[in-house]
Amino acid sequence: MINAEVVGRRYPATAPYLVGREKVREFARAVKSEARVHFDVATAQAAGFQDVVAPPTFAVVIQDFTLQQLLADEEAGVDFSHVVHGDQRFTYTRPIVAGDELTAQMTITDVKSLGGNSMITATSEIADANGDHVVTAISTLVVRGAE
């Protein structure tokens, strides 16, 4: 059972993550994207970007560092062996591009119980090296109850 007292808990900002060009390309291939802005620097630059553009779901790579903080928090009571991903949303200020140095800070925004399961919603604010907002990633994890 998730500890509802963690609602409002804000975790420390993650270490900076430097978005690599090859990581963007690998992720784009993994999600079966064919958009040239994810692979070709010249195409991305012609579209107005400094470098290749990450697919929209790439933000989960940076968000994962915040979710690891949650899973390591014994007070939260999240048993990863019972976790099912319930929902994922992204709200962008601008796309992520290769060369970005991003940090994320997570806040637990909701905990509820439903049918013997718990649901925990975590909001991660992802910012660039200047501290400017890039994307908000919201995940809801379902923690299945005892079998």
HUSULJO-V266649 format. One record per backbone hydrogen bond with DSSP energy under -1.0 kcal/mol. NH is the residue of the N-H (numbers start at 1). CO is the residue of the C=O. E is the energy in kcal/mol with one decimal. If there is no record, write none. Layout:
BEGIN
nh: <NH:NH>
co: <CO:CO>
e: <E:E>
END
This chain:
BEGIN
nh: <3:6:7:8:9:11:14:17:19:24:25:26:27:28:29:30:31:32:33:38:39:40:44:45:46:47:48:49:53:54:58:60:61:63:64:65:67:68:70:71:72:73:74:76:82:83:84:86:87:89:91:93:94:98:99:100:102:103:105:107:108:109:110:112:114:117:118:119:120:121:122:123:124:125:126:127:128:131:134:135:136:137:138:139:140:141:142:143:144>
co: <76:3:4:108:6:106:104:102:100:20:21:22:23:24:25:26:27:29:28:35:36:36:40:41:42:43:45:44:37:96:55:57:58:59:60:62:63:64:66:67:68:70:72:73:79:80:142:140:140:138:136:134:134:52:19:97:17:127:125:123:9:121:121:119:117:114:143:112:141:110:139:107:137:105:135:103:132:128:126:126:91:124:89:122:87:120:84:118:82>
e: <-2.3:-1.8:-1.6:-3.6:-2.7:-2.7:-2.6:-2.6:-3.2:-2.2:-2.2:-2.8:-2.5:-2.6:-2.4:-2.4:-1.9:-1.5:-2.8:-1.8:-1.6:-3.1:-2.3:-2.9:-2.4:-1.3:-1.7:-2.5:-2.6:-3.0:-2.3:-1.9:-2.4:-2.6:-2.0:-1.1:-2.2:-2.1:-1.6:-2.4:-1.7:-1.1:-1.1:-1.2:-2.5:-1.6:-2.8:-2.6:-1.6:-2.3:-2.2:-3.2:-1.4:-2.5:-3.1:-2.2:-2.8:-2.2:-1.9:-2.4:-2.4:-2.3:-1.3:-2.4:-3.1:-1.7:-2.5:-3.2:-2.4:-2.9:-2.9:-2.9:-3.2:-2.7:-2.8:-2.5:-2.4:-2.3:-2.9:-1.6:-2.4:-2.8:-2.8:-2.5:-2.4:-2.8:-3.2:-3.4:-2.9>
END
